[in-house]
């Protein structure tokens, strides 16, 4: 049977079942040699001379006019659409469907698809990797069926379905349980174009004890912004975190919505959640965001949930400057409280392989559980099996427990569940078969020893809900896998297995630069010092934390320019907080004309609680000496005058810096202010001398006047009688003048 789609002339496919070769044990040495050649990476072109295959029935082929595909541009790609059943037993009928995409610019004139199946069991994970990653030129599996296709134009797809009886797989009764190679080879006139390499699981004999598999997914959001601060803080300090990006990230067509839709219904998947993301969604005015938060809260029931540090700070950035991670109690958007049931003892580093400095910082900060992904802490070559995914990492701050994720399983799950925009129906078949093969090998490494592995997904994981459901449902049905919560892993004993060491210090180039991290730490220290002057320092310190943590978020790693701006805004925001208690600026200089006196300094407090400060003056000249620094309390929302006693040693203009100090530590708590004191200490003595001189002059003038009056001719005339005037008679009016007459 065949079916055709528009875009090419229909052509009846030609079936080419290969002649069946009777199975014999004599053929096994040759097959063993071929398997060895495969693992050695030798190039072998399939030929009917090498192997013949039992009869198989290709069911349908078709050519599609749809040019959209997930295949890579410039190449022919083959995708496994489906395989049923996923595990094969004697008597089963196996159906394999693949899609061939022509990503080249030329028509494939004579395309042909060949299904291959190998009898040999793959017993190591390295063999699985070698088969899956083998180049196109390397040997395919033994040929089972061949299908001719219609010519395939550029950008076109063709779907091929093979149906094969499991009894034709040349497997003897009682063949060993486990994964085996499967391939679909696409050629054009004999020229090999692509090889799809996958696996099928033979399940005739009893499976080993199941391997337990746990999955943890980070639920973290976009980089948040910071609003520009102003100097007018009023009586209450406000956070400057801008959470508007959350609404965009939580739209129904965005990654976080798909992640929640895919995982919320299955509590076996653990979450590592940024509480700030949830709080921002919960208090948003956007209906989609509020609904997302409600769905997440509902999904926490019965689930192991780790609350990451709010705003998802990059642990590596703090480790490089020796700083502790922000506390889990940082204020969240909308003053929402974190669910107390969430664990707060896990660090989910941005780097696949964290360095020891990051692990040490995590332990010091109260999070002794650290996720290690990639090739970190891999078992040494002497270990021939996959151990339980726990390891102890010793640091000088104490031991950490590493949750060692299986990198291969994680990457396969990401590929199998990846959301493909525009795809009608995602294909999980290839990734699912690889997952089944990998877990089967892990289980068979020690058939009587049940172990526990971990899949730790990246922050960028964008799952298709339907694809993830298919994978989890299948894993839940096979006897060699037991999907279990992460809590069960944490309850397991840590195996005594030699592992490769973590690097002592290794900083990714995208990590927040140490210079910018230092600037944030200085601002944090300054705010903490400033807060000591208040009756209750905690609210002040807490109010500064969100803005100081936001620029350190992992989401800023790929946005260095925006991050640099956010750092500057956060430092400015901290300065605004410190300016809530300040020195009132002076409009005019101060003149000191005495040798001693009090200089008035006004202190303003715009906080909503009283503060106790000490006012210190720092003259830049020895002409002015400060006698003492007064201490006093400034009530909330008021200004208080502090009298600072000083002594003048000489005369001149003195620049004075005013500082507010904490009590009793004496550390500077606010940006300083300056004013000029015009010291004129000699004016007091000069004024006294002038006054004394004036008094003396007046006294001398008075005496001189008195003396002159006593010796004047008029005075003598008045005292001497005129000739012919009787002396015994009274005086007579002066002749011709009047006293006091101005004439």
Residue pairs with C-beta under 8 A, 6 or more apart in sequence:
1 59
1 60
2 12
2 13
2 60
2 61
2 62
3 60
3 61
3 62
4 10
4 11
4 62
4 63
4 150
5 62
5 63
5 64
5 65
6 65
7 63
7 64
7 65
7 153
7 156
8 63
8 150
8 151
8 152
8 153
8 156
9 150
9 151
10 150
11 150
11 151
13 58
13 61
13 147
13 148
13 149
13 150
14 148
15 57
15 58
15 146
15 147
16 145
16 146
16 147
16 148
17 53
17 54
17 55
17 56
17 57
17 145
17 146
18 48
18 52
18 53
18 54
18 55
18 143
18 144
18 145
18 146
19 52
20 52
20 53
20 54
20 55
20 168
21 27
21 51
21 52
21 53
23 170
23 172
31 119
31 120
32 120
34 44
34 50
34 139
35 118
35 120
37 44
37 139
38 44
38 130
38 131
38 134
38 138
38 139
39 127
39 130
41 130
41 134
41 135
41 138
42 138
42 139
43 135
43 137
43 138
43 139
44 50
44 138
44 139
45 139
45 192
46 114
46 116
46 139
46 140
46 143
46 185
48 143
50 142
51 142
51 143
52 143
53 116
53 117
53 142
53 143
53 144
53 145
53 168
54 144
54 164
54 165
54 168
54 169
54 170
55 145
55 168
56 115
56 144
56 145
56 162
56 163
56 164
56 165
56 168
57 145
57 162
57 163
57 164
58 115
58 145
58 146
58 147
58 160
58 161
58 162
58 163
59 95
59 161
59 162
59 163
60 159
60 160
60 161
61 147
61 149
61 150
61 158
61 159
61 160
61 161
62 158
62 159
63 149
63 150
63 152
63 156
63 157
63 158
64 156
64 157
64 158
64 159
65 156
66 156
66 157
67 155
67 156
68 422
69 77
69 99
69 101
69 103
69 155
69 157
70 79
70 101
70 420
70 423
71 77
71 79
71 101
71 103
72 103
73 103
74 103
74 104
74 105
75 103
75 104
75 194
76 100
76 101
76 102
76 103
76 104
76 108
76 186
76 193
76 194
77 100
77 101
77 103
77 194
78 98
78 99
78 100
78 101
78 113
78 184
78 186
78 194
78 195
78 196
79 98
79 99
79 101
79 196
79 427
79 430
80 96
80 97
80 98
80 184
80 196
80 198
80 427
80 429
80 430
80 433
81 97
81 98
81 99
81 159
81 427
81 429
82 95
82 96
82 97
82 427
82 429
83 94
83 95
83 96
83 97
83 182
83 198
83 200
83 429
83 433
84 94
84 95
85 92
85 94
86 201
86 432
86 433
86 436
86 474
86 478
87 200
87 201
87 202
87 203
87 436
87 478
88 94
88 166
88 169
88 200
88 201
88 202
88 203
89 166
89 202
89 203
89 204
90 166
90 167
90 171
90 173
90 204
91 166
91 167
92 165
92 166
93 163
93 164
93 165
93 166
94 163
94 164
94 165
94 166
94 200
95 161
95 162
95 163
95 164
96 115
96 161
96 162
96 163
96 164
96 182
96 184
97 159
97 160
97 161
97 162
98 113
98 159
98 160
98 161
98 184
98 196
99 157
99 158
99 159
99 160
99 427
100 111
100 113
100 149
100 152
100 157
100 158
100 159
100 160
100 186
100 194
101 156
101 157
102 108
102 152
102 153
102 154
102 155
102 156
102 157
103 154
103 155
104 154
105 154
106 154
107 151
107 152
107 153
107 154
108 151
108 152
108 153
108 188
108 193
109 151
109 188
109 189
110 148
110 151
110 188
110 189
111 148
111 149
111 150
111 151
111 152
111 158
111 186
111 187
111 188
111 193
112 146
112 147
112 148
112 149
112 186
112 187
112 188
113 146
113 147
113 149
113 160
113 184
113 185
113 186
114 140
114 143
114 145
114 146
114 147
114 184
114 185
114 186
114 187
115 143
115 144
115 145
115 146
115 147
115 162
115 164
115 182
115 183
115 184
116 140
116 141
116 142
116 143
116 144
116 181
116 182
116 183
116 184
116 185
117 141
117 142
117 144
117 164
117 169
117 180
117 181
117 182
117 183
117 200
118 141
118 142
118 180
118 181
118 182
119 142
119 169
119 170
119 171
119 175
119 180
120 180
120 181
121 175
121 176
121 177
121 178
121 179
121 180
121 202
122 128
122 131
122 178
122 179
122 180
122 181
122 199
122 437
122 441
123 178
123 441
123 444
124 441
125 386
125 408
125 438
125 441
125 442
128 179
128 199
128 434
128 437
128 438
128 441
129 408
131 181
131 197
131 199
132 197
132 198
132 434
134 195
134 197
136 192
136 193
136 194
136 195
137 192
138 195
140 183
140 185
140 195
140 197
141 181
141 182
141 183
142 170
144 162
144 164
144 168
144 169
145 162
145 164
147 160
147 162
149 158
149 160
150 158
152 158
160 184
162 184
169 202
171 202
171 204
173 204
174 204
174 205
175 202
175 204
175 205
176 202
176 205
177 202
177 203
177 204
177 205
177 206
177 207
177 208
177 440
177 444
178 201
178 202
178 440
178 441
178 444
179 199
179 200
179 201
179 202
179 436
179 437
179 440
179 441
180 199
180 200
180 201
180 202
181 197
181 198
181 199
182 197
182 198
182 199
182 200
182 433
183 195
183 196
183 197
183 198
184 195
184 196
184 198
185 192
185 194
185 195
185 196
186 192
186 193
186 194
186 195
186 196
187 193
196 430
198 429
198 430
198 433
198 434
199 433
199 434
199 436
199 437
200 433
201 433
201 436
201 437
201 440
201 478
207 440
207 443
207 478
207 479
207 480
208 443
208 444
208 446
208 447
208 448
208 480
209 443
209 447
209 448
209 449
209 450
209 480
210 443
210 450
210 479
210 480
210 481
210 482
211 386
211 439
211 442
211 443
211 450
211 451
211 452
211 453
211 480
211 481
211 482
212 450
212 451
212 452
212 453
212 482
212 483
212 484
212 488
212 489
213 409
213 439
213 452
213 453
213 454
213 455
213 475
213 481
213 482
213 483
213 484
214 268
214 270
214 389
214 452
214 453
214 454
214 455
214 483
214 484
214 485
214 486
214 488
214 489
215 268
215 269
215 270
215 413
215 454
215 455
215 457
215 483
215 486
216 269
216 270
216 271
216 272
216 306
216 371
216 403
216 454
216 455
216 456
216 457
216 486
217 259
217 263
217 269
217 270
217 271
217 272
217 457
217 461
218 271
218 272
218 273
218 308
218 348
218 457
218 458
218 459
218 461
219 256
219 259
219 260
219 271
219 272
219 273
219 274
219 277
219 296
220 272
220 273
220 274
220 277
220 308
220 312
220 459
220 554
220 555
221 245
221 246
221 249
221 250
221 256
221 274
221 276
221 277
221 280
221 312
221 555
222 245
222 246
222 248
222 249
222 555
223 245
223 550
223 553
223 555
223 556
223 559
223 562
223 563
223 566
224 241
224 242
224 243
224 245
224 246
224 276
224 280
224 311
224 550
224 553
225 241
225 242
225 244
225 245
225 550
225 566
226 240
226 241
226 242
226 547
226 550
226 551
226 566
226 569
226 570
226 573
227 240
227 241
227 242
227 569
228 240
228 569
228 572
229 240
229 569
229 572
229 573
229 576
230 576
231 576
231 579
233 576
233 577
233 579
233 580
233 606
234 606
235 606
235 607
235 608
235 636
235 637
236 608
237 539
237 540
237 543
237 544
237 577
237 580
237 607
238 543
239 331
239 333
239 543
239 546
239 547
240 546
240 547
240 569
240 573
241 311
241 333
241 546
241 547
241 550
243 276
243 280
243 284
243 333
246 277
246 280
246 281
246 284
246 289
247 284
247 286
247 288
247 289
248 254
249 255
249 256
250 256
250 257
250 281
250 286
250 288
250 289
250 292
251 257
251 288
252 288
255 419
255 460
255 462
256 292
257 288
257 292
258 419
258 462
258 463
258 464
258 465
259 461
259 462
259 463
260 292
260 295
260 296
260 299
261 465
262 417
262 463
262 464
262 465
262 468
262 469
263 269
263 271
263 299
263 463
263 468
264 295
264 296
264 298
264 299
265 299
266 472
267 299
267 301
267 302
267 303
267 485
268 472
268 483
268 484
268 485
269 303
270 303
270 304
270 305
270 306
270 485
270 486
270 487
271 299
271 300
271 303
271 304
271 305
271 306
272 306
272 308
272 346
272 348
272 371
273 296
273 305
273 306
273 307
273 308
273 342
274 308
274 310
274 311
274 312
275 307
275 308
275 310
275 328
275 332
275 336
275 338
275 339
275 342
276 310
276 311
276 312
276 330
276 332
276 333
276 546
277 312
278 293
278 296
278 297
278 336
279 332
279 333
279 334
279 336
279 338
280 289
280 332
280 333
280 334
281 289
281 290
281 292
281 293
281 296
282 289
282 290
282 293
282 294
282 334
282 336
283 333
283 334
283 336
284 290
284 293
297 339
300 339
300 341
300 342
303 485
304 343
304 485
304 486
304 487
305 339
305 341
305 342
305 343
306 342
306 343
306 344
306 345
306 346
306 348
306 369
307 328
307 338
307 339
307 342
307 343
307 344
308 346
308 347
308 348
309 325
309 326
309 327
309 328
309 330
309 344
309 367
309 549
310 326
310 328
310 330
310 332
310 338
310 546
310 549
311 326
311 330
311 546
311 549
311 550
311 552
311 553
312 553
312 554
312 555
313 325
313 326
313 549
313 552
313 553
313 554
314 350
314 511
314 512
314 552
314 553
314 554
314 556
314 557
315 325
315 347
315 349
315 350
315 354
315 358
315 361
315 362
316 349
316 350
316 351
316 354
316 355
316 357
316 358
316 507
316 508
316 511
317 511
317 512
317 517
317 552
318 324
318 325
318 361
318 365
318 517
318 552
319 355
319 357
319 358
319 360
319 361
320 357
320 505
320 507
320 511
320 514
320 517
321 514
321 517
321 518
321 521
322 361
323 361
323 517
323 521
324 361
324 364
324 365
325 347
325 361
325 362
325 365
325 367
326 545
326 548
326 549
327 545
328 338
328 344
329 542
330 542
330 545
330 546
330 549
331 542
331 543
331 545
331 546
332 338
338 344
344 366
344 367
345 366
345 367
345 368
345 369
346 367
346 369
346 370
346 371
346 403
347 354
347 358
347 362
347 365
347 367
347 369
347 370
347 371
348 371
348 456
348 459
349 358
349 370
349 371
349 372
350 459
350 508
350 511
350 554
350 557
351 358
351 506
351 508
352 372
352 373
352 374
352 375
352 376
352 407
353 372
353 373
353 374
353 375
353 376
353 502
353 503
353 506
354 370
354 372
354 376
354 502
355 502
355 503
355 504
355 505
355 506
355 507
356 393
356 395
356 502
356 503
356 504
356 505
357 504
357 505
358 370
359 370
359 393
359 395
359 400
359 402
359 502
360 395
360 396
360 397
362 368
362 370
362 400
363 395
363 397
363 398
363 399
363 400
364 397
368 398
368 399
368 400
368 401
369 400
369 401
369 403
369 490
370 393
370 400
370 401
370 402
370 403
371 402
371 403
371 405
371 456
372 391
372 402
372 403
372 404
372 405
372 502
373 405
373 407
373 410
373 456
373 458
374 407
375 407
375 500
376 402
376 404
376 500
376 502
377 391
377 393
377 402
377 404
377 499
377 500
377 502
378 499
378 500
379 386
379 387
379 497
379 498
379 499
379 500
380 498
380 499
380 500
382 498
383 497
383 498
384 445
385 442
385 445
385 446
385 451
386 406
386 442
386 445
386 451
386 453
387 451
387 495
387 497
388 451
388 452
388 453
388 489
388 492
388 493
388 494
388 495
389 403
389 404
389 405
389 406
389 452
389 453
389 454
389 489
390 401
390 402
390 403
390 404
390 452
390 489
390 490
390 492
390 493
390 494
390 495
391 401
391 402
391 404
391 494
391 495
391 497
391 499
392 399
392 400
392 401
392 402
392 494
393 399
393 400
393 401
393 402
393 502
394 400
401 490
401 494
403 454
403 456
403 486
403 489
403 490
404 454
404 499
405 454
405 455
405 456
406 453
406 454
406 455
408 438
409 435
409 438
409 439
409 453
409 455
410 455
410 456
410 457
410 458
412 431
412 434
412 435
412 438
413 431
413 435
413 455
413 457
413 471
414 457
414 458
414 461
415 430
415 431
416 428
416 430
416 431
416 432
416 434
416 435
416 467
416 471
417 426
417 428
417 431
417 463
417 464
417 467
417 468
417 471
418 426
418 462
418 463
418 464
418 467
419 426
419 462
419 463
419 464
419 467
420 426
420 464
425 466
426 464
426 466
426 467
428 467
428 470
428 471
431 471
432 470
432 471
432 474
435 471
435 475
436 474
436 475
436 478
436 481
439 453
439 475
439 478
439 480
439 481
440 480
442 451
442 453
443 480
443 481
444 480
452 484
452 488
452 489
452 492
454 486
454 489
459 554
459 555
472 483
475 481
475 483
476 483
508 557
510 557
510 558
510 560
511 557
512 551
512 552
512 556
512 563
512 567
516 551
516 563
516 564
516 567
517 552
519 567
519 571
520 548
520 551
520 552
520 567
520 570
520 571
522 571
523 544
523 548
523 570
523 571
523 574
523 575
524 544
524 545
524 548
524 574
526 574
526 578
527 540
527 541
527 544
527 548
527 574
527 577
527 578
528 537
528 541
529 662
529 667
529 668
529 669
530 540
530 577
530 578
530 581
530 669
530 670
531 537
531 538
531 540
531 541
532 662
532 665
532 667
532 669
533 581
533 611
533 612
533 613
533 660
533 662
533 663
533 669
534 540
534 607
534 609
534 610
534 611
535 609
535 610
535 611
536 609
540 577
540 607
543 577
544 573
544 574
544 577
547 569
547 570
547 573
547 574
548 570
548 573
548 574
550 566
550 570
551 563
551 566
551 567
551 570
556 562
556 563
556 566
575 671
578 669
578 670
578 671
579 670
579 671
580 605
580 606
580 607
581 603
581 604
581 605
581 606
581 607
581 611
581 613
581 634
581 660
581 669
581 670
582 603
582 604
582 660
582 670
582 671
582 673
583 601
583 602
583 603
583 604
583 615
583 658
583 660
583 670
583 672
583 673
584 602
584 603
584 604
584 639
585 673
586 675
589 653
589 675
589 676
589 677
589 678
590 599
590 675
590 676
590 677
590 678
591 677
591 678
591 680
592 599
592 624
592 646
592 648
592 677
592 678
592 679
592 680
592 681
593 680
593 681
593 683
593 684
594 648
594 681
594 684
595 647
595 648
595 681
595 684
596 627
596 645
596 646
596 647
596 648
597 645
597 646
597 648
598 643
598 644
598 645
598 646
599 617
599 643
599 644
599 646
599 656
599 677
600 641
600 642
600 643
600 644
601 615
601 617
601 641
601 642
601 643
601 644
601 658
602 639
602 640
602 641
602 642
603 613
603 615
603 632
603 634
603 639
603 640
603 642
603 660
604 634
604 638
604 639
605 611
605 634
605 635
605 636
605 637
605 638
605 639
605 640
606 636
606 637
607 636
608 636
608 637
609 636
610 633
610 634
610 635
610 636
611 633
611 634
612 631
612 632
612 633
612 634
612 663
613 631
613 632
613 634
613 660
613 661
613 662
613 663
613 669
614 629
614 630
614 631
614 660
614 661
614 662
614 663
614 666
615 629
615 630
615 631
615 632
615 642
615 644
615 658
615 659
615 660
615 661
616 626
616 629
616 658
616 659
616 660
616 661
617 626
617 629
617 644
617 646
617 656
617 657
617 658
618 656
618 657
618 658
618 659
619 625
619 626
619 654
619 655
619 656
619 677
620 654
620 655
620 656
620 657
621 652
621 654
621 655
622 649
622 650
623 648
623 649
623 650
623 651
623 652
623 654
623 679
624 646
624 647
624 648
624 649
624 654
624 656
624 677
624 679
625 646
625 647
625 648
625 649
626 644
626 645
626 646
627 645
627 646
627 647
628 644
628 645
629 644
629 661
630 642
630 643
630 644
630 645
631 663
632 640
632 642
633 640
634 640
646 677
648 679
648 680
648 681
649 681
650 679
650 681
651 679
651 680
651 681
651 682
651 683
652 679
653 676
653 677
653 678
653 679
654 676
654 677
654 678
654 679
655 674
655 675
655 676
656 674
656 675
656 676
656 677
657 672
657 673
657 674
658 672
658 673
658 674
658 675
659 668
659 670
659 672
660 668
660 669
660 670
661 667
661 668
661 669
662 669
709 715
721 727
725 732
